[in-house]
Amino acid sequence: MGELVEIVPYDPAWPTMFARWGVGLRAALGDVAARIDHIGSTSVPGLAAKPVIDIQISVASLEPADTFLGPLTGMGFEYREDNPERTKRYFREPPGQRRTHVHVRQLGSFSQQFPLLFRDYLRCHASAAAEYAAAKRRCAAKFRDDRPGYVQAKDAFVWDIIRHADAWAQRTGWTAGPSDV
């Protein structure tokens, strides 16, 4: 049995937790990181979430990986080479630290833009964020001890939100705005 899926109320400390990591990441990566952003549910004020800080580092290219691999492992992040997503390089928090996921993606790619658009849309649309929180709670209740099942169950909700977010982006001329760090 894996880790239990737990959705908790929004914690106003989450942005501060991100900011602490962000400062260290910026110092370690310098210009290698075109952007360092707080993504995922913990980046949306008021949104219930799994208590995991998600950080996206946008780089010019995923190869050579040495440009970011050394600095991140030097900070204690654990590289997950077995990550099945080929559009990112994935790292987990240093041992003993609070759960943190670091996603390194290529600047300008769909996979890099997706979480930024998703985040910004939910930040601007409280009703969509509330519906998403309710869906996450329902999925977590059904798949409490099945993380892959939880992720798959909420997938339809995510894609419905991104469809609305894309229409919103087209209407408003959305761009990602400045990097968080």
Protein Blocks (a to p, Z undefined) as FASTA:
>chain_A
ZZddddddddfklmmmmmmmmmmmmmmnmmmlmbacdedjklpghiacddddcdddddfb
fbdfklmmmmmmmnopacdfklmblkbccddddehiacdddddddehiaklmmmmmmmmm
mmmmmklmmmmmmmmmmmmmmmmmlmklmmmmmmmmmmmmmmmmmmmmmmnopaebjafZ
Z
